Amino acid sequence: MSDLNRGIMKFDGADSPKAVTISAILVLGSIALLILWALNSAYAISG
């Protein structure tokens, strides 16, 4: 069992490249949206 198949990721295939890619996209996308929202709120960037 790999280390990625532990904790909250307790399902078969949790360490597959597809699952890791989807998780990475969700996390990075969420961070990018939060940064854009924060900049827009703080500086009122373009309408």
N, CA, C and O atoms as a Tinker XYZ file with bonds, in Angstrom:
   188  protein
     1  N      0.849000   -1.184000    0.000000    73     2
     2  CA     0.000000    0.000000    0.000000    64     1     3
     3  C      0.890000    1.241000    0.000000    63     2     4     5
     4  O      1.815000    1.354000    0.805000    81     3
     5  N      0.605000    2.151000   -0.895000    73     3     6
     6  CA     1.414000    3.364000   -0.925000    64     5     7
     7  C      0.936000    4.331000    0.151000    63     6     8     9
     8  O     -0.149000    4.168000    0.708000    81     7
     9  N      1.745000    5.323000    0.433000    73     7    10
    10  CA     1.388000    6.307000    1.458000    64     9    11
    11  C      0.193000    7.155000    1.053000    63    10    12    13
    12  O     -0.493000    7.707000    1.914000    81    11
    13  N     -0.069000    7.266000   -0.255000    73    11    14
    14  CA    -1.205000    8.067000   -0.706000    64    13    15
    15  C     -2.529000    7.351000   -0.494000    63    14    16    17
    16  O     -3.588000    7.971000   -0.600000    81    15
    17  N     -2.490000    6.062000   -0.197000    73    15    18
    18  CA    -3.714000    5.282000   -0.025000    64    17    19
    19  C     -4.045000    5.130000    1.460000    63    18    20    21
    20  O     -4.525000    4.081000    1.890000    81    19
    21  N     -3.789000    6.173000    2.231000    73    19    22
    22  CA    -4.055000    6.167000    3.669000    64    21    23
    23  C     -4.823000    7.429000    4.039000    63    22    24    25
    24  O     -5.092000    8.273000    3.184000    81    23
    25  N     -5.170000    7.554000    5.302000    73    23    26
    26  CA    -5.864000    8.748000    5.762000    64    25    27
    27  C     -7.249000    8.844000    5.163000    63    26    28    29
    28  O     -7.995000    7.864000    5.164000    81    27
    29  N     -7.608000   10.028000    4.645000    73    27    30
    30  CA    -8.956000   10.210000    4.101000    64    29    31
    31  C     -9.077000    9.605000    2.705000    63    30    32    33
    32  O    -10.187000    9.465000    2.191000    81    31
    33  N     -7.960000    9.246000    2.087000    73    31    34
    34  CA    -7.991000    8.657000    0.746000    64    33    35
    35  C     -8.008000    7.128000    0.853000    63    34    36    37
    36  O     -7.145000    6.457000    0.288000    81    35
    37  N     -8.985000    6.581000    1.574000    73    35    38
    38  CA    -9.033000    5.139000    1.820000    64    37    39
    39  C     -9.881000    4.429000    0.772000    63    38    40    41
    40  O    -10.866000    3.775000    1.117000    81    39
    41  N     -9.521000    4.545000   -0.481000    73    39    42
    42  CA   -10.206000    3.787000   -1.510000    64    41    43
    43  C     -9.189000    3.309000   -2.528000    63    42    44    45
    44  O     -8.132000    3.914000   -2.709000    81    43
    45  N     -9.525000    2.221000   -3.186000    73    43    46
    46  CA    -8.609000    1.667000   -4.187000    64    45    47
    47  C     -8.421000    2.660000   -5.325000    63    46    48    49
    48  O     -9.392000    3.238000   -5.814000    81    47
    49  N     -7.200000    2.855000   -5.739000    73    47    50
    50  CA    -6.909000    3.774000   -6.830000    64    49    51
    51  C     -6.706000    5.204000   -6.379000    63    50    52    53
    52  O     -6.626000    6.104000   -7.215000    81    51
    53  N     -6.621000    5.437000   -5.076000    73    51    54
    54  CA    -6.423000    6.801000   -4.576000    64    53    55
    55  C     -5.077000    7.368000   -5.013000    63    54    56    57
    56  O     -4.899000    8.585000   -5.081000    81    55
    57  N     -4.126000    6.472000   -5.311000    73    55    58
    58  CA    -2.802000    6.935000   -5.718000    64    57    59
    59  C     -2.601000    6.821000   -7.228000    63    58    60    61
    60  O     -1.475000    6.901000   -7.718000    81    59
    61  N     -3.697000    6.635000   -7.960000    73    59    62
    62  CA    -3.568000    6.551000   -9.419000    64    61    63
    63  C     -3.276000    7.936000   -9.991000    63    62    64    65
    64  O     -3.702000    8.938000   -9.416000    81    63
    65  N     -2.568000    8.011000  -11.095000    73    63    66
    66  CA    -2.258000    9.315000  -11.692000    64    65    67
    67  C     -3.514000   10.128000  -12.003000    63    66    68    69
    68  O     -3.503000   11.352000  -11.877000    81    67
    69  N     -4.592000    9.464000  -12.406000    73    67    70
    70  CA    -5.834000   10.178000  -12.723000    64    69    71
    71  C     -6.407000   10.865000  -11.483000    63    70    72    73
    72  O     -6.796000   12.031000  -11.543000    81    71
    73  N     -6.459000   10.149000  -10.366000    73    71    74
    74  CA    -6.990000   10.721000   -9.124000    64    73    75
    75  C     -6.105000   11.855000   -8.616000    63    74    76    77
    76  O     -6.606000   12.875000   -8.142000    81    75
    77  N     -4.798000   11.675000   -8.714000    73    75    78
    78  CA    -3.868000   12.707000   -8.257000    64    77    79
    79  C     -4.003000   13.956000   -9.122000    63    78    80    81
    80  O     -3.974000   15.074000   -8.607000    81    79
    81  N     -4.152000   13.774000  -10.435000    73    79    82
    82  CA    -4.304000   14.913000  -11.346000    64    81    83
    83  C     -5.586000   15.681000  -11.058000    63    82    84    85
    84  O     -5.573000   16.909000  -10.987000    81    83
    85  N     -6.687000   14.967000  -10.893000    73    83    86
    86  CA    -7.964000   15.628000  -10.604000    64    85    87
    87  C     -7.883000   16.393000   -9.289000    63    86    88    89
    88  O     -8.351000   17.528000   -9.202000    81    87
    89  N     -7.299000   15.785000   -8.275000    73    87    90
    90  CA    -7.160000   16.453000   -6.978000    64    89    91
    91  C     -6.299000   17.711000   -7.096000    63    90    92    93
    92  O     -6.627000   18.753000   -6.529000    81    91
    93  N     -5.205000   17.602000   -7.831000    73    91    94
    94  CA    -4.310000   18.746000   -7.991000    64    93    95
    95  C     -5.010000   19.885000   -8.716000    63    94    96    97
    96  O     -4.857000   21.045000   -8.335000    81    95
    97  N     -5.775000   19.568000   -9.756000    73    95    98
    98  CA    -6.496000   20.600000  -10.498000    64    97    99
    99  C     -7.528000   21.285000   -9.610000    63    98   100   101
   100  O     -7.671000   22.507000   -9.649000    81    99
   101  N     -8.247000   20.499000   -8.809000    73    99   102
   102  CA    -9.241000   21.084000   -7.910000    64   101   103
   103  C     -8.600000   21.998000   -6.873000    63   102   104   105
   104  O     -9.096000   23.095000   -6.616000    81   103
   105  N     -7.505000   21.549000   -6.280000    73   103   106
   106  CA    -6.850000   22.351000   -5.253000    64   105   107
   107  C     -6.255000   23.622000   -5.843000    63   106   108   109
   108  O     -6.478000   24.711000   -5.315000    81   107
   109  N     -5.502000   23.498000   -6.930000    73   107   110
   110  CA    -4.865000   24.675000   -7.538000    64   109   111
   111  C     -5.901000   25.633000   -8.118000    63   110   112   113
   112  O     -5.735000   26.851000   -8.041000    81   111
   113  N     -6.968000   25.087000   -8.696000    73   111   114
   114  CA    -8.039000   25.936000   -9.219000    64   113   115
   115  C     -8.727000   26.714000   -8.116000    63   114   116   117
   116  O     -9.046000   27.891000   -8.284000    81   115
   117  N     -8.955000   26.066000   -6.997000    73   115   118
   118  CA    -9.581000   26.743000   -5.861000    64   117   119
   119  C     -8.694000   27.858000   -5.333000    63   118   120   121
   120  O     -9.175000   28.946000   -5.016000    81   119
   121  N     -7.400000   27.587000   -5.238000    73   119   122
   122  CA    -6.466000   28.612000   -4.771000    64   121   123
   123  C     -6.455000   29.796000   -5.737000    63   122   124   125
   124  O     -6.465000   30.950000   -5.308000    81   123
   125  N     -6.433000   29.510000   -7.041000    73   123   126
   126  CA    -6.422000   30.588000   -8.038000    64   125   127
   127  C     -7.698000   31.429000   -7.941000    63   126   128   129
   128  O     -7.639000   32.656000   -8.011000    81   127
   129  N     -8.844000   30.775000   -7.780000    73   127   130
   130  CA   -10.096000   31.518000   -7.656000    64   129   131
   131  C    -10.111000   32.385000   -6.399000    63   130   132   133
   132  O    -10.587000   33.520000   -6.434000    81   131
   133  N     -9.595000   31.859000   -5.296000    73   131   134
   134  CA    -9.543000   32.653000   -4.071000    64   133   135
   135  C     -8.628000   33.869000   -4.230000    63   134   136   137
   136  O     -8.941000   34.952000   -3.736000    81   135
   137  N     -7.502000   33.690000   -4.915000    73   135   138
   138  CA    -6.591000   34.816000   -5.132000    64   137   139
   139  C     -7.255000   35.863000   -6.014000    63   138   140   141
   140  O     -7.182000   37.058000   -5.727000    81   139
   141  N     -7.909000   35.415000   -7.097000    73   139   142
   142  CA    -8.589000   36.371000   -7.973000    64   141   143
   143  C     -9.707000   37.103000   -7.246000    63   142   144   145
   144  O     -9.874000   38.311000   -7.413000    81   143
   145  N    -10.474000   36.371000   -6.437000    73   143   146
   146  CA   -11.555000   37.001000   -5.679000    64   145   147
   147  C    -10.996000   38.035000   -4.700000    63   146   148   149
   148  O    -11.552000   39.123000   -4.548000    81   147
   149  N     -9.885000   37.682000   -4.034000    73   147   150
   150  CA    -9.282000   38.594000   -3.069000    64   149   151
   151  C     -8.767000   39.856000   -3.756000    63   150   152   153
   152  O     -8.964000   40.962000   -3.252000    81   151
   153  N     -8.111000   39.697000   -4.901000    73   151   154
   154  CA    -7.608000   40.868000   -5.629000    64   153   155
   155  C     -8.757000   41.737000   -6.128000    63   154   156   157
   156  O     -8.695000   42.965000   -6.063000    81   155
   157  N     -9.800000   41.088000   -6.622000    73   155   158
   158  CA   -10.952000   41.826000   -7.121000    64   157   159
   159  C    -11.642000   42.585000   -5.974000    63   158   160   161
   160  O    -12.077000   43.722000   -6.156000    81   159
   161  N    -11.739000   41.972000   -4.827000    73   159   162
   162  CA   -12.378000   42.610000   -3.682000    64   161   163
   163  C    -11.527000   43.765000   -3.154000    63   162   164   165
   164  O    -12.060000   44.806000   -2.771000    81   163
   165  N    -10.238000   43.585000   -3.134000    73   163   166
   166  CA    -9.351000   44.598000   -2.549000    64   165   167
   167  C     -9.117000   45.769000   -3.485000    63   166   168   169
   168  O     -9.043000   46.912000   -3.034000    81   167
   169  N     -8.998000   45.506000   -4.781000    73   167   170
   170  CA    -8.600000   46.555000   -5.703000    64   169   171
   171  C     -9.631000   46.861000   -6.781000    63   170   172   173
   172  O     -9.385000   47.706000   -7.642000    81   171
   173  N    -10.771000   46.197000   -6.753000    73   171   174
   174  CA   -11.835000   46.422000   -7.738000    64   173   175
   175  C    -11.287000   46.375000   -9.161000    63   174   176   177
   176  O    -11.471000   47.313000   -9.937000    81   175
   177  N    -10.614000   45.278000   -9.496000    73   175   178
   178  CA   -10.038000   45.093000  -10.824000    64   177   179
   179  C    -11.170000   44.825000  -11.814000    63   178   180   181
   180  O    -11.985000   43.928000  -11.600000    81   179
   181  N    -11.219000   45.581000  -12.868000    73   179   182
   182  CA   -12.153000   45.435000  -13.992000    64   181   183
   183  C    -13.530000   44.863000  -13.641000    63   182   184   185
   184  O    -13.705000   43.658000  -13.460000    81   183
   185  N    -14.466000   45.751000  -13.558000    73   183   186
   186  CA   -15.861000   45.518000  -13.397000    64   185   187
   187  C    -16.320000   44.291000  -12.786000    63   186   188
   188  O    -17.525000   44.085000  -12.645000    81   187
